[in-house]
Amino acid sequence: MTVAVKGNMNGAQSLVHTLIECGIDTCFANPGTSEMHFVAALDQIPGIRCVLGLQENVVTGMADGYYRIAELPAASLLHCGPGLANGFSNIHNARRARSGMVNIVGDQATWHRPFDAPLTSDTESIARACSDWVLTSSRASNVGRDGARAVKVARRYGGGIATLILPSDSSWDEGGMVAYPLPDEAPKEANPHAVAVAARILRDHGKDTLILLGARATLAHAQQAAFRVACATGASLLAEYVCARISRGRGRVQLDRVAYTGDAAKKQLWRYSHIILVGAKPPVGFFGYPGQPSIHHNPETIFHELSRYDQSAVSALSQLAEVLKAPKVAIPDPGPRPDAPAGAVTPEGLARTVAAVMPEDAIISDESVSFGRGFYRETFAAPPHDWLHLTGGAIGDGLPVATGAAVAADRRRRVIGLQADGSAMYSLQSLWTQARERLPVTTIILSNRKYKILINEYSGVGATPGPTAMNMLDLSDPNIEWVKIANGMGVEAERADTLERCGDLMKQSFKRDGPFLIELAIP
C-alpha cells in the first residue's frame, strides 16, 4: 500500500487523515480516556462530522442507520472492550442488515496491558463475535495502513463490519503515516448458470415458484426487475421478514414480507415447489418451538440461488428478465391515498394515519414489534418512502437507527419512528442526540406498557405464565412517562389517545426542524 507523510504526526492523526482520504465523513462517538488522542485529532483535522451518543449501543445503532440510507459506512468510536460490549447488540443487528461500519475501539497502551488494569479485557475476542474483520494496530506507523484496510472491508458491496482496536500508545506515538484508499470491491456478477437455471424453473413452474427478495433486492430498481419477471412467468414475490431497507409506497411494488409466526408463514410458503433466492436466505422460524419444525416451507420445496447478498440483485434480475424475454411493465397503481382515520387506536388505524399524513420520501424506522406486523397492507398507497426494520432481533435499534438515518439524510428527509415502548427503553439516549443535532425525527411511542411480544411468545413455547411471570412483562408499575422523558432529553413531546390526535401531532411535527415525540396510548 502506498503511504504519504503529511509532516510529523502521531498515530491518531494519521488515522483521521486516512479515514477522510477513504471517504469517511461521519463518526458516531462515545469516547473515553484511551481515545483522547483520537478525539484531539478529530478536533485538529477538519473533514469528519462527530456525533455524540450517550451510550455505545446508541452509537453503533446510529452507524447502522446511517449506512442503510447513505449506503456508505461511518465510523464509530468506542471505549475499550466494555464499550464495545455495550455496543454489541446493534453491531449484531447491523451485521444482519448487511451494513458496513468501521468500529474504532480504544484500548490500554500495549505496555500497560500486562498489569491487568480494571478496564483491561479481551477486546479482540469480543470484536470477533460481531465483526467480519478485526485487527489490533500496535504501532503508530501502521495505524493509517490498518485504517485503510478497515474501510475497504466496510465499503465492500454487501457490507462489512470492521473493528480496528487502537491501543493508546499507537494513538499518541509519533511516526504516523497516512494511507491512500484501497480500491473498492465491485459487486460480483451473477453466475450465468444460476440465471439459466432460474429461467428454466420459471418457464416450467412459474405459478408454483416464489421469488424471495432480500438484501438490496428489496430496493426500488431491483423490485421493478423482479416484478417484470413475475408478471411474465406467473411467479409470486415476497421479501424476507428481516428487511434492512425496503422501498415502499406509490410507484413501488406492493410487496409483502414472509410472516413472523409459523402458522402464517406456512400458509404463505407451503404451496411453492420452488423458491428462487435473490440476496435472501431460506426462511426459518425466528425461534424453535416445542414440537414445531424450524422450517416453514414445504420440505419438498427446492431452493435456487439466483444471487447472493454480495452480488448485484438488479443485474441478476435484469439478466433473468432478458433471458425470459419479459416485457417491461408498469407498477400497478395502489389506489387512492387513505384519509386520516379517527377514533380508537388500532394497528390498522395507525398504519392508515401514517400513510395519510407522511411527507414524500420519508424514512420509517420500524421497531413496532408485535403491534406493527400488519402495517404494510395499509401503507401501499402512501407517498414513496423507505422502511427500515429490526434485522437481528436484538431489540433497542429503532431509536438509534432513526437517528443515524436522519444524519445520513442531512435534514432533507423526515424520519418517522414507529417504536414499541419496552424496546425504546434500551436506547432512549438517542432522543438526546436527536435534540443536540436538531434532527427531523418524529417518534411515535406505542405505549401499551407491557412486553406484548413476550406475552405472545409464552403460548408459542408452551409455557403457562403465572403472576410472577406476568409481573416481569408488565411496564405499568410505575408507568413510564414518555413525555417527561423526552422533555428531559430536550425533545418536545405530547400524548395522544386517539388516531385523529396522533395524526394532528404528526402533521405539526413535520413543520418543525427538530425532533418530536408522540406517546400514543394503546388500549
C-alpha positions as CSV (number, residue, x, y, z in Angstrom):
1,M,0.0,0.0,0.0
2,T,1.3,3.5,-0.9
3,V,1.5,5.9,2.0
4,A,2.3,9.6,2.3
5,V,3.6,11.5,5.2
6,K,2.0,14.9,5.9
7,G,4.6,16.3,8.3
8,N,5.2,14.9,11.8
9,M,2.1,13.3,13.2
10,N,1.0,10.7,15.7
11,G,-0.9,7.6,15.0
12,A,-4.3,9.1,15.8
13,Q,-3.7,12.0,13.4
14,S,-2.7,9.6,10.6
15,L,-5.9,7.6,11.2
16,V,-8.1,10.7,10.9
17,H,-6.4,11.8,7.7
18,T,-6.7,8.2,6.3
19,L,-10.4,8.0,7.1
20,I,-11.0,11.2,5.3
21,E,-8.9,10.1,2.3
22,C,-11.0,6.9,2.3
23,G,-14.4,8.7,2.2
24,I,-15.4,8.5,5.9
25,D,-17.0,11.8,6.8
26,T,-19.1,10.9,9.9
27,C,-18.0,9.5,13.3
28,F,-20.6,8.4,15.9
29,A,-18.7,8.5,19.2
30,N,-18.8,7.7,22.9
31,P,-15.1,8.2,23.8
32,G,-13.1,7.6,27.0
33,T,-9.6,8.2,28.3
34,S,-8.0,5.7,25.9
35,E,-9.4,7.6,22.9
36,M,-8.4,11.2,23.8
37,H,-5.7,11.5,21.3
38,F,-8.1,10.3,18.6
39,V,-10.6,12.9,19.8
40,A,-8.0,15.6,19.7
41,A,-7.1,14.6,16.1
42,L,-10.8,14.9,15.1
43,D,-10.7,18.4,16.6
44,Q,-7.5,19.4,14.8
45,I,-8.3,18.0,11.4
46,P,-11.4,19.2,9.6
47,G,-13.5,16.8,7.5
48,I,-15.3,14.4,9.8
49,R,-18.6,15.3,11.4
50,C,-18.7,14.0,15.0
51,V,-22.0,12.9,16.5
52,L,-22.0,12.1,20.3
53,G,-24.1,9.3,21.6
54,L,-24.6,8.8,25.4
55,Q,-24.3,5.0,25.3
56,E,-22.4,2.8,23.0
57,N,-25.4,0.8,21.7
58,V,-26.8,4.1,20.5
59,V,-23.5,4.8,18.8
60,T,-23.4,1.5,16.9
61,G,-27.2,1.7,16.1
62,M,-26.7,5.2,14.6
63,A,-23.8,3.9,12.4
64,D,-26.2,1.1,11.2
65,G,-29.0,3.5,10.3
66,Y,-26.5,5.9,8.6
67,Y,-25.3,3.1,6.3
68,R,-28.8,1.9,5.4
69,I,-29.6,5.3,3.9
70,A,-26.2,6.7,2.8
71,E,-25.0,3.2,1.5
72,L,-21.6,4.3,2.8
73,P,-20.0,3.4,6.1
74,A,-19.5,5.7,9.1
75,A,-17.0,5.3,11.9
76,S,-17.9,4.5,15.5
77,L,-15.7,5.4,18.4
78,L,-16.0,3.1,21.4
79,H,-14.2,3.0,24.7
80,C,-12.2,-0.2,25.3
81,G,-13.6,-3.7,25.4
82,P,-16.5,-2.9,27.8
83,G,-17.6,-0.1,25.5
84,L,-17.5,-2.4,22.5
85,A,-19.6,-4.9,24.6
86,N,-22.2,-2.2,25.3
87,G,-22.5,-1.6,21.6
88,F,-22.5,-5.3,20.7
89,S,-26.3,-5.7,20.2
90,N,-26.6,-3.1,17.5
91,I,-23.4,-4.3,15.8
92,H,-25.1,-7.7,15.6
93,N,-28.2,-6.0,14.1
94,A,-26.0,-4.1,11.6
95,R,-24.3,-7.3,10.6
96,R,-27.6,-9.0,9.9
97,A,-28.6,-5.9,7.9
98,R,-25.5,-6.3,5.8
99,S,-24.4,-2.8,6.8
100,G,-20.9,-1.5,6.8
101,M,-19.2,0.3,9.6
102,V,-15.7,1.0,11.0
103,N,-15.6,0.5,14.7
104,I,-12.6,2.2,16.3
105,V,-12.1,0.8,19.8
106,G,-9.6,2.3,22.1
107,D,-7.6,0.0,24.3
108,Q,-4.9,0.0,27.0
109,A,-1.4,1.1,26.0
110,T,0.5,-2.0,24.9
111,W,3.0,-1.8,27.7
112,H,0.2,-1.3,30.3
113,R,-1.9,-4.4,29.4
114,P,0.2,-6.9,31.4
115,F,-0.7,-5.0,34.6
116,D,-4.4,-6.0,34.2
117,A,-5.9,-2.6,35.0
118,P,-9.7,-2.6,35.7
119,L,-10.7,-1.8,32.1
120,T,-8.4,-4.4,30.5
121,S,-10.4,-7.1,28.7
122,D,-10.0,-9.5,25.8
123,T,-11.2,-6.9,23.3
124,E,-10.3,-8.9,20.2
125,S,-12.5,-11.8,21.3
126,I,-15.5,-9.5,21.9
127,A,-14.9,-8.0,18.4
128,R,-14.6,-11.3,16.6
129,A,-18.0,-12.3,17.8
130,C,-19.7,-9.4,15.9
131,S,-17.2,-8.4,13.2
132,D,-16.2,-9.6,9.7
133,W,-12.6,-8.2,10.2
134,V,-10.7,-7.5,13.4
135,L,-7.2,-6.1,13.9
136,T,-5.2,-4.5,16.7
137,S,-2.9,-1.8,15.4
138,S,0.0,-2.0,17.7
139,R,2.4,0.6,16.2
140,A,1.7,4.2,15.2
141,S,3.4,3.7,11.9
142,N,0.8,1.0,11.0
143,V,-2.3,2.8,12.1
144,G,-3.0,4.6,8.8
145,R,-2.4,1.4,6.8
146,D,-4.7,-0.6,9.1
147,G,-7.4,2.1,8.9
148,A,-7.5,1.9,5.1
149,R,-7.8,-1.9,5.3
150,A,-10.8,-1.5,7.8
151,V,-12.5,1.0,5.5
152,K,-12.1,-1.3,2.5
153,V,-14.0,-4.1,4.4
154,A,-16.8,-1.7,5.4
155,R,-17.2,-0.3,1.9
156,R,-17.4,-3.6,0.1
157,Y,-20.7,-4.4,-1.7
158,G,-22.9,-6.3,0.7
159,G,-21.4,-4.5,3.7
160,G,-18.8,-5.5,6.3
161,I,-18.2,-4.9,10.0
162,A,-14.6,-3.8,10.5
163,T,-13.3,-3.4,14.0
164,L,-9.9,-1.6,14.5
165,I,-8.5,-1.8,18.0
166,L,-6.3,1.1,18.8
167,P,-4.1,0.9,21.9
168,S,-3.4,4.3,23.5
169,D,0.3,4.4,22.6
170,S,-0.5,3.6,19.0
171,S,-2.5,6.8,19.0
172,W,-0.1,9.1,20.8
173,D,3.2,7.9,19.5
174,E,4.8,9.8,16.6
175,G,5.5,8.2,13.3
176,G,2.0,8.0,11.9
177,M,1.6,7.8,8.1
178,V,-1.4,8.5,6.0
179,A,-2.6,5.6,3.8
180,Y,-4.3,6.1,0.4
181,P,-7.7,4.4,-0.2
182,L,-7.7,0.8,-1.3
183,P,-9.8,0.0,-4.4
184,D,-13.4,-0.7,-3.7
185,E,-14.7,-4.2,-4.4
186,A,-17.3,-4.1,-7.2
187,P,-20.4,-6.2,-6.7
188,K,-19.9,-9.7,-8.1
189,E,-21.9,-10.6,-11.2
190,A,-24.5,-13.3,-11.1
191,N,-23.4,-16.7,-12.2
192,P,-24.8,-17.3,-15.8
193,H,-25.6,-20.8,-14.9
194,A,-27.7,-19.6,-11.9
195,V,-29.6,-17.3,-14.3
196,A,-30.2,-20.1,-16.8
197,V,-31.5,-22.4,-14.0
198,A,-33.8,-19.8,-12.7
199,A,-35.2,-19.1,-16.2
200,R,-35.8,-22.8,-16.7
201,I,-37.6,-23.2,-13.4
202,L,-39.8,-20.1,-14.1
203,R,-40.7,-21.3,-17.6
204,D,-41.7,-24.8,-16.3
205,H,-43.1,-24.0,-12.9
206,G,-43.8,-20.3,-12.8
207,K,-47.1,-20.4,-10.9
208,D,-45.6,-22.7,-8.3
209,T,-42.5,-20.6,-7.8
210,L,-41.7,-17.9,-5.3
211,I,-39.1,-15.2,-5.9
212,L,-37.8,-14.3,-2.4
213,L,-36.1,-10.9,-2.2
214,G,-33.5,-9.9,0.4
215,A,-30.6,-7.5,0.9
216,R,-30.6,-4.9,-1.9
217,A,-33.1,-6.8,-3.9
218,T,-35.8,-5.0,-1.9
219,L,-34.8,-1.6,-3.2
220,A,-36.8,0.1,-6.0
221,H,-34.8,-0.8,-9.1
222,A,-34.4,-4.4,-8.2
223,Q,-38.1,-4.6,-7.3
224,Q,-39.0,-3.3,-10.7
225,A,-36.9,-6.0,-12.4
226,A,-38.4,-8.7,-10.1
227,F,-41.9,-7.6,-10.9
228,R,-41.2,-7.8,-14.6
229,V,-40.1,-11.4,-14.2
230,A,-43.1,-12.3,-12.0
231,C,-45.6,-10.8,-14.5
232,A,-44.0,-12.7,-17.4
233,T,-44.0,-16.1,-15.6
234,G,-46.8,-16.0,-13.0
235,A,-44.4,-16.4,-10.2
236,S,-45.0,-14.8,-6.8
237,L,-42.9,-12.2,-5.0
238,L,-42.2,-11.8,-1.3
239,A,-39.5,-10.1,0.8
240,E,-37.6,-11.6,3.7
241,Y,-39.1,-10.9,7.1
242,V,-36.0,-9.1,8.3
243,C,-35.5,-6.4,5.6
244,A,-32.9,-3.9,6.4
245,R,-34.4,-1.4,3.9
246,I,-37.3,-1.7,1.6
247,S,-38.6,0.8,-1.0
248,R,-42.3,1.2,-0.5
249,G,-45.3,3.4,-1.4
250,R,-46.7,4.7,-4.6
251,G,-44.6,3.7,-7.6
252,R,-43.1,0.7,-5.9
253,V,-44.2,-3.0,-5.9
254,Q,-46.9,-3.9,-3.4
255,L,-44.5,-6.3,-1.8
256,D,-45.3,-8.2,1.4
257,R,-42.9,-10.0,3.7
258,V,-42.7,-13.6,4.9
259,A,-44.8,-13.7,8.1
260,Y,-43.3,-13.8,11.5
261,T,-45.4,-16.6,13.1
262,G,-45.0,-20.2,12.0
263,D,-48.6,-20.8,11.1
264,A,-48.9,-17.6,9.0
265,A,-45.5,-18.3,7.2
266,K,-46.6,-21.9,6.4
267,K,-49.8,-20.5,4.9
268,Q,-47.7,-18.3,2.6
269,L,-45.0,-20.7,1.7
270,W,-46.3,-24.2,1.7
271,R,-47.7,-24.3,-1.9
272,Y,-44.4,-23.4,-3.6
273,S,-42.4,-26.2,-5.2
274,H,-39.6,-23.9,-6.0
275,I,-38.2,-20.8,-4.3
276,I,-35.6,-18.6,-6.1
277,L,-33.4,-16.6,-3.6
278,V,-32.3,-13.1,-4.6
279,G,-30.0,-11.8,-1.9
280,A,-32.1,-13.9,0.5
281,K,-31.7,-16.9,2.7
282,P,-34.1,-19.9,3.0
283,P,-36.8,-18.7,5.6
284,V,-36.7,-20.3,9.0
285,G,-38.5,-19.6,12.3
286,F,-37.2,-16.8,14.5
287,F,-37.1,-19.3,17.4
288,G,-37.5,-23.0,17.8
289,Y,-40.8,-24.1,19.5
290,P,-41.6,-27.4,21.1
291,G,-42.8,-29.9,18.6
292,Q,-42.6,-27.4,15.7
293,P,-40.2,-27.6,12.7
294,S,-37.6,-24.9,12.2
295,I,-38.6,-24.5,8.5
296,H,-41.9,-23.0,7.4
297,H,-41.8,-24.1,3.8
298,N,-42.8,-27.5,2.4
299,P,-39.9,-30.0,2.9
300,E,-40.2,-30.9,-0.8
301,T,-39.5,-27.3,-1.9
302,I,-36.4,-26.9,-4.0
303,F,-34.3,-23.7,-3.5
304,H,-32.3,-22.0,-6.3
305,E,-29.9,-19.2,-5.6
306,L,-30.0,-16.5,-8.3
307,S,-27.8,-14.1,-6.5
308,R,-26.1,-13.7,-3.1
309,Y,-26.1,-10.6,-0.9
310,D,-22.6,-9.6,-2.3
311,Q,-23.9,-9.8,-5.9
312,S,-25.9,-7.2,-7.8
313,A,-29.6,-8.1,-7.5
314,V,-30.5,-5.6,-10.2
315,S,-28.1,-7.1,-12.6
316,A,-29.1,-10.7,-11.8
317,L,-32.8,-9.9,-12.2
318,S,-32.4,-7.8,-15.3
319,Q,-30.4,-10.7,-16.9
320,L,-33.1,-13.1,-15.9
321,A,-35.8,-10.8,-17.4
322,E,-33.8,-10.6,-20.7
323,V,-33.4,-14.4,-20.9
324,L,-37.1,-14.8,-20.4
325,K,-37.8,-12.0,-22.9
326,A,-40.1,-10.5,-20.2
327,P,-41.7,-7.3,-21.4
328,K,-41.3,-4.1,-19.4
329,V,-44.4,-3.4,-17.2
330,A,-45.6,-0.5,-15.2
331,I,-46.1,-0.9,-11.4
332,P,-49.8,-1.1,-10.7
333,D,-51.5,1.9,-9.0
334,P,-52.3,1.1,-5.4
335,G,-55.4,3.2,-5.4
336,P,-56.1,6.4,-3.6
337,R,-54.1,7.5,-0.6
338,P,-56.1,6.8,2.6
339,D,-57.8,9.5,4.5
340,A,-56.6,10.0,8.1
341,P,-58.9,7.9,10.3
342,A,-60.4,8.9,13.6
343,G,-61.3,7.0,16.8
344,A,-59.6,4.4,18.9
345,V,-56.0,3.4,18.3
346,T,-55.7,0.1,16.3
347,P,-52.7,-1.2,14.3
348,E,-54.6,-0.8,11.0
349,G,-55.8,2.7,12.0
350,L,-52.2,3.8,12.9
351,A,-50.9,2.5,9.6
352,R,-53.6,4.4,7.7
353,T,-52.7,7.5,9.7
354,V,-49.1,7.2,8.8
355,A,-50.0,6.7,5.1
356,A,-52.3,9.7,5.1
357,V,-50.0,12.3,6.6
358,M,-46.4,11.2,5.9
359,P,-44.4,13.6,3.6
360,E,-43.0,12.3,0.4
361,D,-39.6,10.5,0.6
362,A,-39.9,9.9,4.3
363,I,-37.9,7.2,6.2
364,I,-39.7,4.8,8.5
365,S,-37.7,3.2,11.3
366,D,-39.9,0.4,12.5
367,E,-39.4,-1.3,15.8
368,S,-43.1,-1.6,16.5
369,V,-42.5,-5.4,17.2
370,S,-45.9,-7.2,17.6
371,F,-48.1,-4.1,17.1
372,G,-46.8,-3.4,13.6
373,R,-46.9,-6.7,11.8
374,G,-49.9,-5.6,9.7
375,F,-48.7,-2.1,8.8
376,Y,-47.7,-3.0,5.2
377,R,-51.1,-3.6,3.6
378,E,-52.4,-0.2,4.8
379,T,-49.5,1.8,3.5
380,F,-49.1,0.7,-0.1
381,A,-50.8,3.9,-1.3
382,A,-48.6,6.2,0.8
383,P,-46.1,8.5,-0.9
384,P,-42.8,6.9,-1.8
385,H,-40.7,6.1,1.2
386,D,-38.1,3.8,2.7
387,W,-38.9,1.4,5.5
388,L,-36.1,0.2,7.9
389,H,-36.7,-2.9,10.0
390,L,-35.0,-4.5,13.0
391,T,-32.9,-7.2,11.4
392,G,-31.1,-9.1,14.1
393,G,-33.8,-9.4,16.7
394,A,-31.8,-7.6,19.3
395,I,-34.3,-5.0,20.5
396,G,-33.2,-1.4,21.0
397,D,-32.3,-0.5,17.5
398,G,-35.3,1.6,16.4
399,L,-34.4,4.9,18.0
400,P,-30.7,4.9,17.1
401,V,-31.3,3.6,13.6
402,A,-33.8,6.5,13.1
403,T,-31.2,8.9,14.4
404,G,-28.4,7.6,12.1
405,A,-30.7,7.7,9.1
406,A,-31.6,11.3,9.8
407,V,-27.9,12.2,10.0
408,A,-27.3,10.4,6.6
409,A,-30.3,12.2,5.0
410,D,-28.8,15.5,6.3
411,R,-32.2,17.1,7.1
412,R,-33.5,16.5,3.6
413,R,-36.0,13.8,4.7
414,R,-38.4,13.4,7.6
415,V,-37.7,10.3,9.7
416,I,-40.7,8.6,11.4
417,G,-40.0,6.2,14.2
418,L,-42.7,3.5,15.0
419,Q,-41.4,2.4,18.3
420,A,-42.5,-0.1,20.9
421,D,-42.2,1.3,24.4
422,G,-40.3,-1.6,26.0
423,S,-37.6,-1.8,23.4
424,A,-37.3,2.1,23.4
425,M,-36.0,1.9,26.9
426,Y,-32.9,0.1,25.7
427,S,-31.6,3.1,23.8
428,L,-33.7,6.1,24.8
429,Q,-30.5,8.3,25.0
430,S,-31.0,8.5,21.2
431,L,-33.5,11.3,21.9
432,W,-30.8,13.4,23.4
433,T,-28.7,13.1,20.3
434,Q,-31.7,14.0,18.1
435,A,-32.2,17.1,20.1
436,R,-28.5,18.0,20.1
437,E,-28.2,17.6,16.3
438,R,-31.7,19.1,15.7
439,L,-32.7,16.1,13.6
440,P,-36.1,16.0,11.9
441,V,-37.3,12.8,13.6
442,T,-40.9,12.2,14.7
443,T,-41.0,9.3,17.1
444,I,-44.3,7.5,17.9
445,I,-44.0,5.5,21.1
446,L,-46.5,2.7,21.1
447,S,-47.3,2.8,24.8
448,N,-49.0,-0.4,25.8
449,R,-46.9,-0.6,29.0
450,K,-46.1,-4.2,28.6
451,Y,-43.7,-6.6,26.7
452,K,-46.6,-7.7,24.5
453,I,-44.4,-9.8,22.2
454,L,-43.2,-11.9,25.1
455,I,-46.7,-12.5,26.4
456,N,-47.5,-13.9,22.9
457,E,-44.3,-16.0,22.9
458,Y,-45.4,-17.7,26.2
459,S,-48.1,-19.6,24.3
460,G,-45.7,-20.3,21.4
461,V,-43.2,-22.1,23.6
462,G,-46.0,-23.9,25.5
463,A,-45.3,-22.3,28.9
464,T,-48.0,-21.3,31.4
465,P,-47.5,-17.8,32.8
466,G,-48.3,-17.2,36.4
467,P,-48.4,-13.9,38.4
468,T,-44.6,-13.7,38.8
469,A,-44.0,-14.2,35.1
470,M,-46.7,-11.6,34.1
471,N,-45.2,-9.1,36.5
472,M,-41.9,-9.4,34.7
473,L,-43.6,-8.5,31.4
474,D,-45.5,-5.5,32.8
475,L,-44.3,-1.9,32.5
476,S,-47.1,-0.1,34.4
477,D,-45.7,-0.2,37.9
478,P,-44.6,2.5,37.8
479,N,-45.8,3.9,34.4
480,I,-43.1,5.1,32.1
481,E,-43.8,8.8,31.4
482,W,-42.5,9.3,27.9
483,V,-43.5,12.9,27.6
484,K,-41.4,13.8,30.7
485,I,-38.5,11.6,29.5
486,A,-38.5,13.2,26.1
487,N,-38.6,16.7,27.6
488,G,-35.7,15.8,29.9
489,M,-33.7,14.9,26.8
490,G,-34.6,18.2,25.1
491,V,-37.3,16.8,22.8
492,E,-40.8,18.3,22.5
493,A,-43.5,15.7,23.2
494,E,-47.2,15.3,23.6
495,R,-49.5,12.3,24.4
496,A,-52.2,11.1,22.1
497,D,-55.2,8.9,22.9
498,T,-56.9,8.8,19.5
499,L,-55.9,8.4,15.9
500,E,-57.0,11.9,15.0
501,R,-54.9,13.4,17.8
502,C,-51.9,11.3,16.6
503,G,-52.4,12.5,13.0
504,D,-52.6,16.1,14.0
505,L,-49.5,15.9,16.1
506,M,-47.6,14.2,13.3
507,K,-48.5,17.0,10.9
508,Q,-47.5,19.6,13.4
509,S,-44.1,17.8,14.0
510,F,-43.4,17.8,10.2
511,K,-43.3,21.6,10.3
512,R,-40.6,21.6,12.9
513,D,-36.9,21.5,12.1
514,G,-36.0,19.3,15.1
515,P,-37.3,16.1,16.8
516,F,-40.7,15.5,18.3
517,L,-42.1,12.6,20.3
518,I,-45.7,11.3,20.4
519,E,-46.7,8.9,23.2
520,L,-49.5,7.0,21.7
521,A,-51.7,5.3,24.3
522,I,-52.5,1.7,23.1
523,P,-55.8,0.5,24.7
